[in-house]
Amino acid sequence: MSPEASSQQLLASLEKEFSTDNKKSLILWAEAAGLKKSDEVSDDPNLQVIKLKTVTEKLQFNLKEFSVKAGQPVEIIIDNPDQMQHNFVIGKPKSLEIIGKAADAMITRPDAVYKSYVPEIPQVIIATKLINPDENVHLKFVAPKEAGDYPFVCTFPGHWRIMNGVMRVVKESASNTSK
C-alpha cells in the first residue's frame, strides 16, 4: 500500500472514531496538510474568489460587503496582517447580534480558544479557526441557495460589534470581485 493510500485509510478510520467537534478539527487539519481535499468545493470554473484582509489596529475587515452567486462555490482568502488573532464567521441572515452575544458568553469557557471563539449555534453557517498575525486562511464552501444578506464577523472577544460586514447572496449574476 502506498504512503498516500495508507494516510487516507488512517484518516478515514480516525474520522469514524472522533466526536463531531474533533472530527471537524481533524478534517480541517487534513485539508491543510494536503491529505484530504475539501468535499464542499470542486475545481469548478464558477468558483468565486473573494480576497479579504484585516485592517491593522482598526478591528475591521477591509471590505464591509461583497456579493456571491447563490448555490455557487466560493473561496474567501482572509489575510491577517494585524498583530492580533481574528477569525471569520458567516451567519444566517439577521443573526449578527445572536452570534456576537453567544461569542461573548464563551469568554469564560475553558474551551473557548480551542473552539476559536466560534459559538456552536444553528445561526453559524461556516467559520475559520483563529487566524494568527501574518497568516492567511482559505475558506471554501458553497454559497447558500437562498438570496439574502448574510453577516460576517470576527467573534474574537470584543471584536464582533465593529468587526463585521455583509455577504450578499444574489440569484442573478454577481461580480466575483470585491467591493
Helices and strands as residue ranges (DSSP letters): H 3-17, H 20-32, E 48-55, E 60-61, E 65-69, E 73-80, E 89-91, H 96-105, E 124-127, E 135-142, E 148-153, E 164-170
